[in-house]
Amino acid sequence: MTPESPDSNVPEANSTAQSESATSPFVTRVTPLLTDLLYPSESDEPLEPVETYLRMAEPLTVSHIKDWLMLPPSNYVDEITEADFWEPVVTVEDWFGEEEKAKTAQFQELKTYLETTLTDRQVFRVGQTEIDVYLLGKPKEGEPRVGLKTKVIET
């Protein structure tokens, strides 16, 4: 298990009910797509795969996320649209150079992969200034929800 950074809003947890040596097919396939990608905010942060034990058929709620992450009720958790998650990283601006266009294309490839691999995708923000962001969905193989985690800084 990899401990979260000390300033994370989430207690130490890999958030998976699987053994440490078991890597899901999702993690194996998505990890290469995350190479050199940083999610933009006041502090650009990497994205990483995340696995959960959450198997319920219904959409996830803020309460499900708090339970999964073992957060006290006082911690702020909010659901945002998936479009809001992708907008800053898949939108090509007129002023983009070749490097920015290449990163946007890499994010678009990741987005397409997740759209074809995961159903019922949802995005949750945990915290208020240093915000952990989770994009979670159901793999078509029927495994527990998996997805991506990153951090955004908003002061």
C-alpha positions as CSV (number, residue, x, y, z in Angstrom):
1,M,0.0,0.0,0.0
2,T,1.2,3.5,-0.8
3,P,0.4,6.0,1.9
4,E,-1.2,9.3,0.8
5,S,0.8,12.5,1.2
6,P,0.7,13.9,4.7
7,D,-1.4,16.9,3.5
8,S,-4.0,14.7,1.8
9,N,-7.7,14.9,2.8
10,V,-7.8,11.1,2.8
11,P,-6.4,8.8,5.4
12,E,-3.7,6.3,4.5
13,A,-5.4,3.8,2.2
14,N,-5.1,2.2,-1.2
15,S,-8.8,1.9,-1.0
16,T,-9.0,-1.6,-2.3
17,A,-10.3,-4.8,-0.8
18,Q,-7.9,-6.7,-3.0
19,S,-4.5,-7.9,-1.8
20,E,-1.6,-5.6,-2.4
21,S,-0.1,-7.9,-5.0
22,A,-3.3,-8.1,-7.1
23,T,-3.5,-5.4,-9.8
24,S,-6.7,-5.1,-11.7
25,P,-6.8,-5.2,-15.5
26,F,-8.0,-1.6,-15.4
27,V,-4.9,-0.4,-13.5
28,T,-2.6,-2.4,-15.9
29,R,-4.2,-0.8,-18.9
30,V,-4.7,2.8,-17.7
31,T,-1.3,3.4,-16.1
32,P,0.6,3.8,-19.4
33,L,-2.0,6.5,-20.4
34,L,-1.1,8.6,-17.3
35,T,2.6,9.0,-18.1
36,D,3.6,12.6,-17.8
37,L,0.0,13.9,-17.4
38,L,-0.5,16.6,-14.8
39,Y,-4.0,17.9,-13.9
40,P,-4.0,21.7,-13.9
41,S,-4.7,23.8,-10.9
42,E,-2.7,26.2,-8.7
43,S,-0.4,23.2,-8.3
44,D,-0.4,20.8,-11.3
45,E,-0.7,17.3,-10.0
46,P,-0.3,13.8,-11.5
47,L,-3.2,11.4,-12.0
48,E,-3.1,7.9,-10.6
49,P,-5.4,4.8,-10.9
50,V,-7.6,4.0,-7.9
51,E,-9.5,0.9,-7.0
52,T,-12.5,0.6,-4.6
53,Y,-14.5,-2.1,-3.0
54,L,-17.7,-0.3,-4.1
55,R,-20.0,-2.7,-6.0
56,M,-23.5,-1.3,-5.6
57,A,-25.7,-1.0,-8.7
58,E,-27.1,2.4,-7.9
59,P,-25.1,5.7,-8.4
60,L,-22.6,6.6,-5.7
61,T,-23.5,9.2,-3.2
62,V,-21.4,11.6,-1.0
63,S,-22.1,9.2,1.9
64,H,-20.7,6.2,-0.1
65,I,-17.5,8.2,-0.8
66,K,-17.1,9.3,2.9
67,D,-17.6,5.7,4.0
68,W,-15.1,4.3,1.4
69,L,-12.5,6.9,2.4
70,M,-13.3,6.6,6.1
71,L,-13.9,10.3,6.4
72,P,-15.7,12.0,9.3
73,P,-19.0,13.6,8.5
74,S,-17.5,17.1,8.8
75,N,-15.2,16.5,5.7
76,Y,-16.5,18.3,2.6
77,V,-17.4,16.0,-0.3
78,D,-19.1,17.3,-3.5
79,E,-20.1,15.6,-6.7
80,I,-19.3,17.5,-10.0
81,T,-20.1,16.7,-13.6
82,E,-17.7,14.6,-15.6
83,A,-17.7,17.4,-18.2
84,D,-16.4,19.8,-15.5
85,F,-13.6,17.4,-14.8
86,W,-12.5,17.1,-18.4
87,E,-13.1,20.7,-19.6
88,P,-9.7,22.1,-18.5
89,V,-7.7,19.3,-20.1
90,V,-9.4,18.4,-23.4
91,T,-10.2,21.9,-24.6
92,V,-7.8,23.2,-27.3
93,E,-7.2,26.9,-27.0
94,D,-6.1,29.1,-30.0
95,W,-2.9,30.0,-28.2
96,F,-1.7,26.4,-27.6
97,G,1.7,25.4,-29.0
98,E,2.6,21.9,-30.1
99,E,3.4,20.8,-26.5
100,E,0.0,21.9,-25.2
101,K,-1.8,20.3,-28.1
102,A,0.1,17.0,-27.5
103,K,-0.9,17.0,-23.8
104,T,-4.5,17.8,-24.8
105,A,-4.5,14.9,-27.2
106,Q,-3.1,12.6,-24.5
107,F,-5.9,13.7,-22.1
108,Q,-8.4,13.1,-24.9
109,E,-7.0,9.6,-25.4
110,L,-7.4,8.9,-21.7
111,K,-11.0,10.3,-21.7
112,T,-11.9,8.1,-24.7
113,Y,-10.4,5.0,-22.9
114,L,-12.4,5.7,-19.7
115,E,-15.6,6.3,-21.7
116,T,-15.2,3.0,-23.5
117,T,-14.1,1.0,-20.4
118,L,-16.1,2.4,-17.5
119,T,-19.9,2.9,-17.2
120,D,-21.8,5.1,-14.7
121,R,-18.8,7.4,-14.3
122,Q,-19.0,10.0,-11.5
123,V,-16.6,12.6,-10.2
124,F,-16.3,13.6,-6.5
125,R,-14.2,16.3,-4.9
126,V,-13.0,15.8,-1.3
127,G,-11.8,18.8,0.7
128,Q,-11.9,22.5,0.2
129,T,-8.5,24.0,-0.5
130,E,-6.3,20.9,-1.2
131,I,-9.0,18.9,-3.0
132,D,-8.7,15.2,-3.8
133,V,-10.6,14.5,-7.0
134,Y,-11.9,11.0,-7.9
135,L,-13.4,10.0,-11.2
136,L,-14.9,6.6,-10.6
137,G,-16.9,4.2,-12.8
138,K,-17.9,0.5,-13.2
139,P,-15.6,-1.7,-15.4
140,K,-17.5,-3.7,-18.0
141,E,-16.0,-6.9,-16.4
142,G,-18.2,-6.3,-13.4
143,E,-15.4,-5.6,-10.9
144,P,-15.7,-3.0,-8.1
145,R,-15.6,0.6,-9.2
146,V,-12.2,1.9,-10.4
147,G,-11.0,5.2,-11.8
148,L,-8.6,8.0,-11.4
149,K,-7.5,10.2,-8.5
150,T,-5.7,13.6,-8.6
151,K,-5.4,16.7,-6.5
152,V,-6.4,20.3,-7.2
153,I,-5.4,23.3,-5.2
154,E,-7.9,26.2,-5.0
155,T,-7.1,29.1,-2.7
